[in-house]
Amino acid sequence: MANQDPLAAKLKNDTYLGFDFGHKKIGVAVGQLITATASPLQTIKSINQTPNWEIISQIMKQWQPVGFVVGISTQEDGSDNIITPRMRKFCRQLEGRFKKPAYPQDERLSTFEAKQLLFDELHLSATKLWEVQDQLAAQLILQSWLSDNRDKTII
């Protein structure tokens, strides 16, 4: 049996899922720490303001991430806003259900930035904007975390 290249093993186990949590829908992105890049995946509609765990489980099986990055929204002064506790709860639920670490990431401006990019630069209609803004926000959240953490884990 050939020796396994440690870098190849790291590349295979280097995937993270990013989430932009909301009451009605959750944006999902996927990214790799080694390249510090993320891509939007999909937007999941919540069921009665509850995450659709069945779809999240399917995404988990498909991508086999080593961890999660969840956008946490706070006030400008860093204090919690009305949705912050639900975002933190979603983080804990991901860890508990899938036994993988969930990392909070400041996301105060991610949805705004996503909307601006989609509407101003790509000229998407309001309907299409509503469909994809959360997955792009998830990409921005994950991209930011990957960039911040890449140098901490790569030798």
Secondary structure, 3 states (H helix, E strand, C coil): CCCCCHHHHHHHCCEEEEEECCCCEEEEEEEECCCCEEEEEEEEECECCECCHHHHHHHHHHHCCCEEEEEECECCCCCECCCHHHHHHHHHHHHHHHCCCEEEEECCCHHHHHHHHHHHHCCCCHHHHHHHHHHHHHHHHHHHHHHHHHHHHCC
